[in-house]
Amino acid sequence: MDTPLIIPLDTVSQSDVALVGGKAATLGKLHRAGFPVPAGLCITTDTFRLALADRQAHIQQLLRSADLYDPATAQSAAAAIAALLSDLTLPPMLAEALAEAMPQLADPTTPLAVRSSAIGEDGALVSYAGQYATSLGVRGLAAVQAAILAGWRSFFSANALAARAAQEELTTSEGMALLIQPLLAAECAGVAFSVDPVQERRDRLVINVAWGLGAGVVDGTVANDTIWVRRADLDVFAALSGLSEDEAKAVANRLVDSEETPLTQLIDELYALAALARQEAAVAAVVAQAPPTVMAQLHDLPQAAPFLTRFQKFLDHYGERTGDGWGSEVTLAMPTWREEPSIVLALIAPYLATNVTAPAISRARARQARETEVAALCAACSDPAVVAEFRRQLAYARKVSAVVEQHNHYLDQMYTGQVRQAVVAAGCWLVAQGVLNTADDLFWLQFGEISDLLRAPSAFAVAPLIATRQADYQSWLTLETPPILGMPTAELPERPPLHNEVSSMAMADGAERPGILHGLGASHGRGQGRARVVTDPIHLPALQAGDILVAPNVGPMWTPLFPILGGLVLERGSVAQHAAATAREYGVPVAIQVKDACRRIADGSWITVDGQSGTVEYNET
């Protein structure tokens, strides 16, 4: 077999559901999320099919000839299949693999649970609760083998066949996996429903619990308690900190970001390149001035060789980036860093200043401040269970938050850059065919039109179409974006009150005071500095250390400059966007959704931004 007969549970993910079944796949997902899931062995669905290989045709014939919606007929079919499987044995390869794997799972005297994990079991739409066999208190290899056979046979019980028939899941692709785990000596156990199954309420959980093992709860044979829990009461951080829900969210957001990402590595390399350039005054001068012929001038400087060697390695690793991502207005027409190395040099230039703190040091300081706050919160809580759960959730949240930046680097930026290469190659070919004047003309066409031209270069008149679209674009640039598109309905619903999801302090009464703009806090801290108002979404601003960037919004193109900022003010934005997450990594205060900030704040003026309250103090003119 190409796939293993037995798979350790701690290697299983949700994507393995076809191999290990629904129950094991979900437990594997919980284990990866940091939940305390006991170790286990998964007997795969491929192993199940191997064991039934010489009987499968006969089983399918019995199923096709039976009306499984009729209880009596389903019972007869199940009895016939049971007789067919009465002498079923484990495949020799499984018996050998099981004998080798079992000692690594548990001592021979340890009681085990051999649990069903069919492909459709414990699914989003149907659970097949109680349809398959689970054996508890199994001890020794022989007993485990017998429990495996019982689990396989239960796949064809009358109840199981009727249940799958009702869901139209009687197909040859179905299968039974089994999960072997140590049986915990539970003082009490039960079942928790993440949604109230009776009232169908998502705002509360329902827990059924009884003394002893959970089997008595699921089969209804023992008295049990029912507990209803409001989901809001499960906010472990609110319980730990004693803060209100909104205040807890504000603090929690700044505690999450601490993982290394492709962006933090990129920023460290930009700083290293700047430090290398500073070693040669002539090299630093060319990078700082960034003339149109900057690359040619650097190649003409013999002392620039070490810088250019490291710069080329940087482009080899990050050259496909374009600045694309949430908050960015970059398109495929934007050249990659490999095509326009001057973009990277513009990012390096602000780090040439000797008063710029190394980004890694800024990041370490911000991380230390977060860890100090975490330690203080945990020390102030007298419930060790709450502390343990908080630390588990925090570790998981930090891991997940790093995925946002990984997604941007590999999917938004690298992917976009590679697609651009294909488009540019097509444009160059069409130029060679005499269809286009320049390769960039291709960006005025749709993908379907490009495909048509590549198949037949004379398919349609290209030049008039491009000229019309270029003229339309220039006209659109003069228009102001309307607040809504289309006609509003005659009766608009009442607007809900403005609610700050980050800080309860911002816009408490909606009133404005002279010289103060209100928004939402997105990164903790308070900073003062020179305002650099930038409304061009593409070209990088000329920034100095300590400047406060004011913009409608920013995307990943500008985030490599964040370590030198004294603050960030955005007219739009969200707490979860790349800009806010990166700013929190470096302790840069951020206020988002600050209305008319670019119009009311003068470029070069001195302003103060409070990243907790979301307020911006400025001088009115």
Helices and strands as residue ranges (DSSP letters): E 6-8, G 9-11, G 14-16, H 17-32, E 41-43, H 45-51, H 56-64, H 71-84, H 92-105, E 112-118, E 135-138, H 141-154, H 158-166, E 176-182, E 188-193, E 204-211, H 215-218, E 225-230, G 231-234, H 236-241, H 245-256, H 262-278, H 281-289, H 294-300, G 302-304, H 305-318, H 341-348, G 349-352, H 359-380, H 384-407, I 408-414, H 415-432, G 439-444, H 447-455, H 462-476, E 516-518, E 520-523, E 526-533, E 548-551, G 559-564, E 567-570, H 578-585, E 590-592, H 597-600, E 606-610, E 615-617
